[in-house]
Amino acid sequence: VQLQASGGGSVQTGGSLRLSCAASARTFSTYNMGWFRQAPGKEREFVCAVSWSLGPANYADSVKGRFTISRDNAKATVYLQMNSLKPEDTAIYYCAASRKISAGRDPIGYAYWGQGTLVTVSS
């Protein structure tokens, strides 16, 4: 599956952005989808994920209550709504897809990656 992320940009602290990730696969509904981010000089870290079965989403503690992941299987797209953004949210955001039953929070669990979209939050 090919993934195309979009929606990044520059906002001030407290602002909002919505990222989108469009998938090429007609079997999109069978993939677990996740968002990760990588800040300069840091390792890629888990942000959130939603399973193919639309069970409860999984969020990193750092974004819980501020970010919301959702998916539209008819459009083969996963979204990341980011509210109350903070400077520490600045990073390149990547969407990822996995066919594993439990992809988890480790990037290794995801076989397919989008190209990333840059989010910059200024104070």
N, C-alpha and C positions, 0 to 999 in steps of 0.2 A: 504494500500500500504506500502511496506517496502522500505526504502531508505538506500543506502550505499554510504557514502561520501569517497572520496579519493583525493590524490594529495597534501596534506599538506607537509610542510617541513620547512627547515631553509634557509633563504636567507639574503643577505645584503641589506641595504637601496638602493633603486633604482632598485632592482631586480624584477623578475616576477615569478608568479606561476599560474598554471591553476588547479583549483579544478573541480572534476567531482562528480556527484551524480547520481547513477544508481537506477532506480525504478523497482519494481517487477510487477507493475500493467500493464495489457494489455490495460487499459483505461488511460494510462499516459497522453495522449493528452487532456484529459478533466480536468486535474488538473492545478491550478495555482501553480507556483513553486517559492520559495523564498530562499534566503540565509540570515542567521543571524550569529552573532558572539558574543562571550562572552570572555572578557578579565578577568584576575584574579582580584577578588574583585569587579567586576562590573556586572551590569545586562546585560542580553542578549539584543542585539540591532539589529535592522533591518539594512541590508546591501543593498539588492536589490531584485527585484521580476520581474517575467514575467508571463503574464496571459496565460491561455489556448488558447485564441484567437490570441496570438502573437501580441497584441497591444503594444504600446510603453512601454518599460521597465521603472521601477520605481527605483530610486537610492537614497540612503542617500546622503546628501550634502558632507559628509566627503569622499566619494569614487567616486563621480561624475567626469567623465573625466579620471579616472584611472582604474576603474573596468568595465567589460562588462559581462552581463549575457546573456546566449543563451541556446537554447534547441534543441534537436534532437529527435523528437517524434518517429521516426523509431527505434531509439536505446533506447528509454525511458530513456534519460539521459539529465540532465541539467548541464551546465558548468558555471564556474566563472573564467574569465580571469582577473588576477590582475597584473597590471603594476605599475611602479613607487612606489613600496611598501615603507612604512614608518614604523619606530618602533612602532608607535601607531596603526598599523594594526595587531600587534601581538595579537592573540586570538585563541580560538577554533571556527572553522567555522562549522555551521550546515546548512544542506539543509532541507527544509520543504515543505510540500504539503498541498493544501487546495482545497476543492470542493466548497467553498463559492464563490458567484458571485464576491464579492469584498473582498479579504482576507485582504487587507490593510497592514500596517506596524506593527501591534501589533501581537506578537507571539501567542496570544490567538486565532487569526484567522486561525491558522494552526493546523490541527489535527494530522498530521503525521510528524515525525522527524527522521532524520538520526542520527548516533552515534557521529558525529563530527570528524573533522580532524584538527590537530594543525598546525597553521602557526606562525612561529617565524621570526621576522625581526630584524636583529642586525644593530647597527649603526657603 
